[in-house]
Amino acid sequence: MKIDDAVFRMGLANTYQDEQWKNAIAVTEKVVRRAEPDWLEQLMTALLQVASPTYPMRYGFREALQRFALAEGDPEHVMTVWRIASAAGEKWGSIRELPREVAEWLATAQPLEHLIPVFAMAQADDEIAACLLQEAVLRHDDLRSARAAVEFAGRLRAADHPLAILPLHRLPAEHQQLGVPQYPGKPRKIWYVAPEPVAAPGATGIELKAAEIDWPQAVQAMNAITRWLHPDERRSTDGMSDYTEAKLFLLDRPLVPGDFGATTLAALSLQSAVGNLTVHHARTADVVRTLYGTGAYGRLTAWQSLAALTGTDGDPATLKWVADQCTWLFYTSDWHGRDGCSIDFGIAVLRSDHQSIAIIASTFSD
């Protein structure tokens, strides 16, 4: 199909109610998804000339860019993807997640030596490059010896970019835990198989007094979860929704870590730990995996949530050490949906002081 003809057909409709909807969408489903890189590049260049793109154009552009990014190429190929995506981000504001998606596609499909040129020329306001830096870390493990990556990370820190706090190497808790699409290959999840849970019944006959205390970091603790929830399910700024809970308690005396379990949670004032309570032990790596969403910002929010749960400020390397001194539990109760949904869980932590307990929990609406 000729480029002009493809652009024309994509512009025949804007919504599914339009008479030519099927014809407009068919260009992507029957042509774009099978096209060669050279044709795709010409198509995207032509689409970027359209002042008011229709939905089928935006849909086709994204599919074309993904296929183009995943094609085998050289450093110039990567830079072409980057330039096209940057132009789309500036012109088509409706493609809000495009920089993060492009970063994932490139890191998944291209060897590290093809990605380095992006870092060499990128500035701190380059969102694609900032995301790509973290995506590359998650797939290639360690970028501390790549000068261009190190210097770009320095520019991000100087500009106070939110991703700048993350290290240029994977920490032990991140190895084979996050289920990110791996290089090389098309995006696909590598699902983590959890070990058999070990029950944590907790000690009986211990009388502890727990007082709920103010927790300024509660919203931060929920960062890794709330972006997946419907707006009506999110924790509000002045209290809890019916679907999330975040609380911090101070015990009247230190608790032995081995005594921390179901009996402790049952004694707290928790809406998420009522009825049939199931509690088992967890490790720091298990918690990071549970909190992790996707991509560069998924990595960031996981560590932000972990920092809030442990009451820790500082870089992720220090945070990991503190987190390992804590005692972690996973739990569910009658409050949860119990259908295996990834946002349906409870996390409780006995902090390293052995006297404060933080919990976050989430479920979902039907």
N, C-alpha and C positions, 0 to 999 in steps of 0.2 A: 504494500500500500504506500502511495506517495505521502510525504509529510503534510502537504497542504490539505490533502483529502482527510487524513487522520485528524488534524486540528479542526477542520470544518465539521466532521461528524461528531466529535466530542462536544462541539458547541451547539448541537441541535436541541439539547435539553438541559435543564438545571435541576429538576426534581423528578421523582418517580411518577408524578402525576402528569408529566408532559408526554405527549403522544410519541415522541421520538426517543424516549428514555432508553429503551432496550438497544436501539441502534447506537446511541451515544456511548453506553457502557460497553457494548460489544467490541469496540476498538481496543480497549484494554484487555478484555478477557480473551480475545481471539488473535490479537496482533501484538500488542505491547509485551505480553508475557512470553512470547516466542521470538521476539526480535533480537537481532545482533546489536552489540554495543554501538557501532557506528551509527546505525539508524536511530537508536535510542537517544544518542547525544544530539542528533539533528532535531528530533522531535522535542526534546526538552528545551533546546534553544529557541525553537519556534513558539512553544507554549509560553515561554517567558516574555514574549512580545505582546501577549494578550493582556489588555488593560483590566478586564473584568472576567476572570476565568469562571466557567461553570463548574459545578461539582464533578461531572465526568472528567473535566480537564484536570482538576486537582487530584482526583483519584488516579487518573492515568499518569500524571506527573510523578506521584509518589511511587507507583509500581515501576515505572520506567527507571527512576533513580535507584530504587533498591536493586533491580536487576543489573543495572550498570555498575553500581558499587560492588556487587558480589562477583562481577566478572574478573577473570584473571587480568592483571595489568602490571604496569611499572609505576614508578613514583609519579610520573606525569599523569597517568591515569587517575591516581588518587587525588592529585591536585585539581584535576578537571572536575571530579565528583565534588570536591570541597567548594570550588568556585560556583558550580551550578547550584548547590544547596544554599550557599550564602546568598546568591541572587534571589532564590525563591523565598528565603526567609525574610528578606527585606521587602519583597514585593507582594508576596502572598501571606499576609499575616495570619490567615486561617490555618496554615500548616504549623501549628504551635510546637508540636513535638518533633518536627523534622530534624533539627540539629542533633538531638539525642539519638534518634533512629539512625541517621547517617553515620554517626560515630560508632554505633554498634555494628552496623553492616560492614564498615571498613575494617574495624578491628577483627571481625570474624573472618573476613575473606582475604586480607592482605598480610604479607609478612611484615615484620617490624621495620625492615629497612625501607619499605615503601611508605611507611607512615611518618618516619622521622622528618622528612622535608616539611611537612605541615607544621611541626613544632618549631622548626628553625625560623620560620617567617611569621608565626602567629603572634598576635598581640593579646593582651589580657581581656579585651572585650570580644574575643573570638569564641563564641559559645561552642561551635562545632569542635574546635581544637581542644578546648578545655574538657569537653566530654570525652573526646577521643583519647586524651592522655590517660584518663582513668580506665576507659575500656581496654586500652592496650595493656595497662598494668594487670587487669583481671585475666588477660589471656596470655600475656608473654612474661608475667611474673615479676620481672625486675628491670626497671628502666634507669636505675641509679648510675649506670655506666654510660648512658646515652647523653652526651653533652647538650644536644638540642632540647631534649626532654627536661633536663635539669634546669637549664636556663629559662625555658618557658614556665616551668613550675615556679621559679623565682619571680617572674613577671606577674604571675597569678597571685602570689603572696603579697607582693607590693601593692597590688590593686585590691586586696582584700576580697578576692573571689571566693565564694563559698566552698568550692571544691579544693581550694589550696591547702586545706588542713590535712588532706589525705596523703599518705606516703606513696612514694614511687615504687613500692614493692608490696606484694601481698603478705599479710601477716599470717601466722599459723592458723588462726581461726577462719581464714578465708580460703585456704587451700582445699580444693575439691568440695567445697561446702555450698557455694552459692548457686550452682546450677546455671551458670551463664553459658550462652552459646560459645563453643570453643573454636579456636583457629586450628587448622583451616576447615572451611566448610560453610555451608549455608546455615543461617540462624536456626538452631534447634536447642531444645533444653536438654541438659544432662541431669537427669533427676537423681537426687540424693536418696539413698536408701538408709533410713534411720535404724540404729540398733534397737534391740528389744528394750522397751522401757523398764526401768527399775523403780518399783513403787517406793514412795516416800510417805509412810503413814505418820511419821512424827512421834514424839514421845507423849505418853499418857500420864496423867496425874501431876502435871506441872502447871502451877497456877502463875500465869503471866498477866500483867496489865499492859495494855497497848493503847496509846493515845494517838489519834490521827493528828498530824501536824501539817502546817502549810507547806506546799511543794511548788515553788515557783517554776521548776523545770518540768512540771507535769505535761504541758503541751508539747515540749521538746521530746519527752519520753514517748509520746504517741506519734511523733513525726513519721516513723516508718510505716504506720498503719493507716493514718487518716487519709492519705492521698488515694487509698484504694476504696474508701467508703463513700457511699452516697452522702451528699451534703447534710441530709436529715439525720444521718447516723453518726456524724462527727461530734466529738466533744466540743461543747460551746466554751466561750471564754469565762462564763460565770457559773459553770456547773457541768454535770454529766448529762450525756444523752442516754437514751435507753439502750444503746448498743456499745458503749465504750465505758471504761472505768480506769482511773489512774489515781492512786492514793499512796501516801507515805505515812508510816507509823513509827513511833518511838516506843520501845519496850522499857519497862521499869528496871530491867537488869539485862546483862548480856545473855544470849542464848547459845548453847553449844550447837554448832552446825549440824551435828548428827541428830539433834532433836527437832530440827526444822522440817516440817512436813504438813500433812493434811490437818492434824490437830491444831497446828498454829493458825493456818488459814481459816479454819472453821471458827476460831475464836475472834477473828477480826470482823469489823463491820464492812462486809463486802457484799455487794449485790451479785457479783460474778462467782461467788463460791457458796452457793446455796443448794440444798437438796443432795442429790447423788454426786459427791465430790470425788474426782479421780485425780491423784497427784503423783507425779514421778520426778526423779532427779534429772537434771540437765547439766550440760557443760557450756562453757562460754561459746564454743564453736556452734553448738546447737542453737543457742540464743541468737547469734549473729545470722545463722542461716534462716531462722524463722523471721527475723526482722528485715532481712534483705528483700528488696523489691526487684527492680531491674535496672541495669545500667549504672552510669556514673553517679546519678543522684540517689539510686537505690543503695549504693555503697555508702554515700554520705549520710543518708537518714538512718541507716542501720547503726552507724557509729555514734550519731547524735543521740539516738534513743538509748544506746548502751551507756553513754556518758551520763545521761540523766538518771537512768536506773541505778547506776553505781554511785551517783553523787560526785562524779569526777569531772574536772576540767583538765584540758591538756591534749596532747597529740594522741592518735590512736595507739601508738606503741606503748605509751605509758598506761593508757586506758586498758589495754589488753592485760597488762600485768595486774592492775587493780581488780579487773573483772575476775581473774582467776583466783583471787583471794576471797571472792564472794561465794555464797552457796545459792544455787539456782534451782528453781522448780518450774515445771510446766503443770498446768491444771485445767480441768474442765468441770462443769457442773450442769445442773438442770437449766441454768441460764443460757448455756451455749446451745447452738443449733445441732451439733453432733453429726454433721454430714460430711466432714472432711474438708470443709472450706478453709482455704489458707489464712483467712482473716478471722477465724473462729478459734480463739485460744486465750489462755491466761498465762502470764509470766510473773513469777514472784522471786524476789531476791533478798536474801539476808546479807546485808552489806558487810564489808570487811571489819566494821566496828562491832559486829555481832549483836547490835542493839537496835538497828533500824531496818525496816522492811519496806521495800517499794514493790508495788504491783501495777501492772497494766493488763487490761483484758479487752477483748473485742469480740463481738458477734455480728450478726447481720439481720436485716429485715427480710421478710418474704417478698 
